[in-house]
Amino acid sequence: MTIEGYADEFVIIPEWLGRRDVFHLGSLIQGNTLQNLSFTPLSEREGHYESRPIFASVSFPAKTVSGSYLPDIMATTKFFSNIMQENNLSDMQNSTFRYEIKEFSYYNEVKTVFGSNVDVRALFYASNSSATAFSGRIQKTNGLIASFTQTNFTVDMDIPESGELYQNLNLDLLGNVYPAYINSVAYGSKGVLLIESEQDAEVLQTTFNKAFSVMGGLVSGSQSLASDEKNIIQNADLQIFFTGITGESVRRKIGSFDELISLIKTGTHFPHQHRGGRFHLR
């Protein structure tokens, strides 16, 4: 099964974290790489363009929330760090929890959750794993993809007028296709849970929707799961990819609801010194 399409949002994956200097607010993406979801960034060093200052703002509450700077990853970090310091935001802050659950039958469908042409097997298994899954159809009768985010804050930029974002664009090097740009970056934690089970599809969906509702109420309090619902979760095959507030990613098999809860709880609050990793770009 082949997935082709267009995405205007994508999730940071581990291999991109090694190129932190190219994925940031205001960075440019080659326009002809959007359809195949490869998202190749433009390089100012290679003469693709010359950047210009952007006007940006942060989503957390503060007296001063906006400013301008020449876009790169260090300048972006300095921008929101200065706002935090100037507004004395040193206390523990709450994250916003959101989730979405949908059915899937083929592993290639997972790519749509990340909004990019990811290697699904490499994402969910360590490189030295001997696992042969994640090729073709799922191994069990029914499958769910649960995607959840804990957003600490976003950094956003105004829509630029023509000529404001860059200058001296070298269209010859870019195949005469104008670039796209990143206008919003979310900081926090992100998880994608792959669920496979022989359980009835409707029962499985209802159980995991309730489970994630419970997890979303960790701070304010919520209902708990019944023992039969916990058994459904425990008997399912659960494989997770999770990027925490430190920006580090983990991939592992989950054995129980309590283990899943423990992982989620690491991102329900965030202190000033751990603002969260960049997990979502738009």
N, C-alpha and C positions, 0 to 999 in steps of 0.2 A: 504494500500500500504506500503510495507516494502522496505527501502533503505539500501542496504549493499554495501560496497565498500572499497576502499583504498584511503587515502589522505596523501599527503606529505606536505600540508600547512593547517593551521587552524587558526581561529580567536579567540582571547580571549573573553570569555563570562563572565557575572557577577559572577557566582558561582566560577569561577576560580580566580577571583581577590582577593578572600579571602585567596588564597594560593599563594601569590606573591613569596614566597621563592622557589617554585618548578618549575615555568615556567620562564626560563631565557636563555640567550645565553649559550650554552654548557651543559644545563641540559639534562638528559637522560630519554627516554620514553620506557616503556616496549614494546618490539617488538611484543608480542602477543596481544597487545591492539590497533594496528593500523587498522586492518581489520574491527573491529566493531566501530571504530571512538571514542573510549572512552578515549584514550591517558592517560594512567595511568603513572605518573612519578615515576622514581626510587628514593629511599631514601638512601642517604649516612649515615644518622643517624641510619637507620635500618639494616645497614650492607650489602646493595646490592652491593656497590662498594666504591672505594676511588678515589676522583677526582684528576686531575693533571692540571697544568696551561694551559690555552689556549692562542693563539695569535689572537687578534681581531683588527678590524678596523671600523671606522665610515665613513658614506657616505657624510657628509657635508664638504665643502671646508675648509681646514686648513693646516698649515705648517706641523703639526704633526697629523697623523690620525690613528696611530696604537700603539699597546703595548700588554703586556701579563699580565695576572692575574689569580688567582685561581677562577673558576667560581661560583658565587652565585649572587643573585639579588642586594645586596648592593654593591658588587665589580663592577658589570656591570655599575650601576648608577654612582659610583665614577669615573670609567674609562672615560665615555664620558663627565661627568661634568668637570673633570680636563682638558680634551682637549678643551672644550669650554672656560674655564677660561684662559688657557694658550694662546689661540689664540684670546682673547678679543671678543668673539662672543656674544655680549650683545645686538646688534640691532635686530629689527624685521626681521624675515626670512620668505620667501615665502614657502608655501606648494605646493606639486605636486598633482593635482587633476586628478583622474582616475575613470571611471565608467564602468559598464557592465550591460546590461539589457537582460533578457531572459524570455520566457514564462514559466508558470507553471500551473498545474491543481490540484495538491495535495499538502497539507501543508507539508508532509514529504519531498518533494523535496527541501524545504528551507534548510534542513540539509546540502545539498551539498555546499551551499554558505559558511557556517561556517566551513566546513571540519571536523565536529565532530558530535557526536550523541546527539545533543541538544534537549531539550524539547521546541518545537516551540511555543506552547501556553504560556508556562511560560516566554519565552523570550519577547514576544510581548504584553503580558498583565500583569498587576500587580497581585500579589498573591491574593489580595482581590477582584479581578474582578469576576463578575458573567457571563462573556462572555462564550458562548458555541462553539465559532468558533475554527478554527485551529485543527479540527479533521476530517480527511478524505478529501473529495473533496472541492474545493473552493466554496464560496457561490454564486458567480456571474458567468456569462458566460465565461469571459476571465480574465486571471491573468498574471501579470508581476512581476518579482523580479528585483529590481534595487539595485545593490550593488555598493557603491562608497567609495573611500578612499582619504584622504588628508594626504600624507606622508610627515612628516617633515624630517626624516632621518632614516637610518637603521644602526644597529650594526651587523657586520658579522664576522665570524671566518673562518680561513683557514681550508681546509679539513685535518683532522689529519691523521697522519700515524698510523699504528697498534701499540697500546700500549701508544699513546700520550695523549688520552683524559681521560682515566681512568686506574686504576690498581686494582688488587684483586677483579675482578668481580665474584660475587657469582651466578653462573649459576643455581645451585640447587634451590635457592630461586626464580629464574626467569623462571622456567619451561624449562630450557635449550634452551631458545630463546635469541639471542643477542639483545641488545637494539638499538633503533634509538636515534638520538641526535638533538637538536635544533641548527642550524648553522646560522640563521638569524632572527633578531627581528626588526620589523618596529614600529616606534613611530609616533603618529599623531592622527588622528580621523578616525572613520569608521562608515558607516551607511548602513543599509539594509532596503529598502522600499518595502513593499508588496502592490501591486496595484491590485484592483479588479474592474471590470467595465462591463457594458452591451454594451459598445461601440465596434464597429467593431475591430477585433484584429489588422489588419494592421494599421488602423488609430490610435489606442491606442499606438502601438509600435512607430510609427512615431512621435507622439506628445511627448512622454516621452523621446525619443532620442533627440529631439530638446530641450526639457526642460533641460536635463542634459548637453547638449552642451552649453546652455546659462549659466548654473551654473558654468561650467568649465571655462567660460570667465569672471568671476566676477572681476578679477584683471586687465586683459588686455582690457576688453570691448568686447561685442558681440551683436548678434542680440537679439531682444526681441520677446516674444510670442504674437501671435494675440489673440484677445478676444475669438474666438471660441476654440482655443487651451487651454486657461486658463479655459474655462468652462468645457472642457473634464476632465481636472485635478480636478477641484472643484467638479464635479459630481461623481468622482471615490471614492471608499473606499481606504484610504491610511493609513497604519499602519507602524510606523517606529521604528527601534531599532538603537540608535545612541550613540557611545562612543566618547566624546569630548576630547579636548586637556588636560583637567585636569584629564582624566582617569575615570570620572564619566559617567555612562550610563543612558540614558533616553529611555522610551518606551511610545509612545503616538500616538493618531490619529491626522493626519494632515488634515487641512480643506481647504487649498488653496496653490497655487504656491508661493505666497508671504511668507507664513508661512514656507514653505520648504526652500526658499531662505534664510530667516532669520536664520534658524538653520545651514545651510551650511556655511554661512558667518562667523560663530564663529571659523571656523578652517582654513580660507584662509591664515592667517599669524600666526606665533607663536613667542613669545618673549623668551629670554634666560631663564627666570625663569619658563616658562610653555613649556616644551619640547614635551608634548603630552603623551598620554597613550600608553602602549604596546597594539597594537590591532591585530598584525599579526605575526605568528611564522612559521618558515619553518625548 
